[in-house]
Amino acid sequence: MAPSAGETSHTGQLTVAEALGVVRNNEEGQVHPAVTAVLEKAVGDVWRRIQAQPSNYVMSRDEFAVFNYHRNRFKDSQIAQQAVSRFWTNFRGDKS
């Protein structure tokens, strides 16, 4: 089963933002493996950055969105809790 037209960008590559949109708007509970793969890679990348700088890495807004989607995975991690706290301490909201 391929992603629906709304699940892919014009290049055929699913972006992290698009993947998050798909899972947020999914009412059926099943998510296409391509969507899951994009989000798994993204959360793995963010987690590696946090682990490389556990005391001072500040996630971007997009990184936080991915990390927050997977928050249950990190619920027992003090490093993750501190990273979330740093995000909120440094969050400046929309720049518009």
Residue pairs with C-beta under 8 A, 6 or more apart in sequence:
1 32
2 32
2 34
3 14
3 22
3 32
3 34
3 35
6 22
7 14
7 18
7 19
7 22
7 32
7 34
7 35
8 14
8 18
9 15
9 18
14 22
14 34
14 35
14 38
15 38
16 38
16 39
16 42
16 62
16 65
16 66
17 62
17 65
18 38
19 35
19 38
19 39
19 42
20 39
20 65
20 66
20 69
22 31
22 32
22 35
23 31
23 35
23 39
23 69
39 66
39 69
39 70
42 63
42 66
43 66
43 67
43 69
43 70
43 73
46 59
46 63
46 66
46 67
47 67
47 74
49 57
49 59
49 63
50 57
50 59
50 79
50 80
50 83
51 79
54 79
54 82
54 83
55 82
56 86
57 83
57 86
58 83
58 86
58 87
58 90
59 67
59 83
59 86
59 87
61 91
64 84
64 87
64 91
67 74
67 80
67 83
67 84
68 84
71 80
71 84
74 80
74 81
